[in-house]
């Protein structure tokens, strides 16, 4: 398993423990205890049932380790690599009961996060040859944001801010509550240092012009059609980073990228990415 996309374990372990608690509850795996001898041992393969981009190796590995630290798990495929249907991505050996107790939770992480990475990779491939980068949003599954954002990176995308506390992004409701674009940016400048980037969401080219004059350093172009995006790039002239957002699909993303925007953000790659199917198959013992 590559550590290129690993998060600090202190962030991952609580998520994995909570997920195991959901599955095992207070009774543990009563089925395996009922039908599997306590000394039974097995070897199993984690197999991709369909092709895509692998992500989630870290929480999957931690799942097996927290269930039973004596289990031996080896990933055959690196995080962020493309896998084919039928490919063995990992091998686990040890107590049969432990493998079965960890199986579903580990596969849930792999399936969901590989789905995020695969969806991201689809958009990244669609904009290849342009300067646009695909990024995610805060539309993440509660409790899984750090893992989903790492999966976006595994798929070739980049991360937007992680949460409300690490960057200023003035959205339409902020503008309305603050009394307008210029007032919102001025207030943000008063509350932040000179090196702080201030991004503002705009719906029209008139708002874009006002935001540039007020000193915004990044602009989120919300639901603009490609002709307006192209005009926004011309008007900005490199004075601010431009992020296009809204209704981004595999079919539309190329046209958006060719307008010259710097970033294209998509909530779909985290909140609606189809899971990638994985299974666990026991290997017959000689």
Residue pairs with C-beta under 8 A, 6 or more apart in sequence:
1 57
1 58
1 61
1 75
1 78
1 79
2 57
2 78
2 79
2 80
4 78
4 79
4 80
5 55
5 58
5 79
5 80
5 150
5 153
5 154
6 58
6 79
6 150
7 58
7 146
7 147
7 150
9 62
11 146
12 58
12 59
12 62
12 146
12 147
13 62
13 66
15 59
15 143
15 144
15 146
15 147
16 59
16 62
16 63
16 66
16 105
16 109
17 66
18 143
19 63
19 105
19 108
19 109
20 63
20 66
20 67
20 102
20 105
23 104
23 105
24 101
28 101
29 97
29 100
29 101
31 100
32 96
32 97
32 100
32 101
33 97
36 96
36 97
36 100
38 97
40 95
40 96
40 97
41 93
41 94
41 95
41 96
42 93
42 94
42 95
42 96
42 99
42 282
42 283
42 285
43 91
43 92
43 93
43 282
43 283
43 285
44 91
44 92
44 93
44 99
44 280
44 281
44 282
44 283
45 88
45 90
45 91
45 280
45 281
45 283
46 60
46 88
46 89
46 90
46 91
46 92
46 106
46 107
46 110
46 278
46 279
46 280
47 86
47 87
47 88
47 89
47 278
47 279
47 280
47 281
48 54
48 83
48 84
48 85
48 86
48 87
48 89
48 276
48 277
48 278
49 85
49 86
49 277
49 278
49 279
50 85
50 276
50 277
51 82
51 83
51 84
51 85
52 82
52 83
52 114
52 115
52 117
52 118
52 121
52 276
53 80
53 81
53 82
53 83
53 114
53 117
53 118
53 120
53 121
53 154
53 155
53 276
54 77
54 78
54 79
54 80
54 81
54 82
54 83
54 89
54 110
54 114
54 117
54 154
55 79
55 80
55 110
55 113
55 114
55 116
55 117
55 150
55 151
55 154
55 155
56 109
56 110
56 111
56 112
56 113
56 114
56 147
56 151
57 75
57 79
57 90
57 110
58 79
58 150
59 106
59 109
59 113
59 147
60 90
60 106
60 107
60 109
60 110
61 73
61 75
61 106
63 102
63 105
63 106
63 109
64 71
64 73
64 92
64 98
64 99
64 102
64 106
65 71
65 73
66 102
67 98
67 101
67 102
68 94
68 95
68 98
68 101
68 102
70 94
70 95
70 98
71 92
71 93
71 94
71 95
71 98
71 99
71 102
72 92
72 93
72 94
73 90
73 91
73 92
74 90
74 91
74 92
75 89
75 90
76 88
76 89
76 90
76 91
77 83
77 87
77 89
77 90
79 154
80 117
80 153
80 154
80 155
80 156
82 121
83 89
83 114
89 110
89 278
92 99
92 280
99 280
103 280
107 278
107 279
107 280
109 147
110 276
110 278
111 275
111 276
111 277
111 278
112 141
112 144
112 273
112 275
113 147
113 148
113 150
113 151
113 154
114 151
114 275
114 276
114 278
115 273
115 274
115 275
115 276
116 148
116 151
116 152
116 155
116 269
116 270
116 273
117 151
117 152
117 154
117 155
118 155
118 273
118 276
119 155
119 268
119 269
119 273
119 274
120 134
120 136
120 151
120 152
120 154
120 155
120 156
120 157
120 269
120 273
121 155
121 156
122 250
123 134
123 157
123 248
123 250
123 253
123 264
123 266
123 269
124 134
124 155
124 156
124 157
125 156
126 250
126 253
126 254
126 257
127 134
127 253
127 254
127 257
127 264
130 254
130 257
130 258
131 257
131 260
131 262
132 244
132 256
132 257
132 261
132 262
132 263
132 264
133 157
133 158
133 262
133 263
133 264
134 152
134 156
134 157
134 158
134 253
134 263
134 264
134 265
134 266
134 269
135 152
135 157
135 158
135 159
135 160
135 243
135 263
135 264
135 265
135 266
136 148
136 149
136 152
136 157
136 159
136 160
136 265
136 266
136 267
136 269
136 270
137 160
137 245
137 265
137 266
137 267
137 270
138 145
138 160
138 161
138 163
138 164
139 267
139 270
139 271
140 148
140 149
140 270
140 271
141 148
141 270
141 271
145 162
145 163
146 162
148 270
149 159
149 162
149 270
152 158
152 159
152 269
152 270
153 159
155 269
157 269
158 263
160 167
160 243
160 263
160 265
161 167
161 169
167 197
167 199
168 188
168 192
168 196
168 197
168 198
168 199
169 199
169 200
169 201
169 220
170 178
170 184
170 185
170 188
170 198
170 199
170 200
170 201
171 201
171 220
172 201
172 203
172 222
174 184
175 181
175 184
175 200
175 201
178 184
178 187
181 200
181 202
181 207
181 210
181 211
181 214
182 210
182 213
182 214
184 200
185 198
185 200
185 211
185 214
185 215
185 216
186 214
188 198
189 198
189 215
192 198
197 217
197 218
198 215
198 216
198 217
198 218
199 216
199 217
199 218
199 219
199 220
199 241
199 243
200 211
200 216
200 218
200 219
200 220
201 219
201 220
201 222
202 208
202 211
202 219
202 220
202 221
202 222
203 222
203 223
203 224
205 228
205 231
205 232
205 235
208 219
208 221
208 232
208 235
208 236
209 235
211 219
211 240
212 219
212 235
212 236
212 239
212 240
216 240
217 240
217 241
218 240
218 241
218 242
218 243
219 232
219 236
219 240
219 241
219 242
219 243
220 243
220 245
220 265
221 228
221 229
221 232
221 242
221 243
221 244
221 245
221 261
222 245
222 246
223 245
223 246
223 247
224 232
224 244
224 246
226 255
226 256
226 258
226 259
229 242
229 244
229 256
229 259
229 260
229 261
230 259
230 260
232 242
232 259
232 261
233 242
233 259
233 260
233 261
236 242
241 262
241 263
242 260
242 261
242 262
242 263
243 261
243 262
243 263
243 264
243 265
244 256
244 259
244 261
244 263
244 264
244 265
245 264
245 265
245 266
248 256
248 264
248 265
248 266
248 268
249 268
253 264
253 266
256 264
257 264
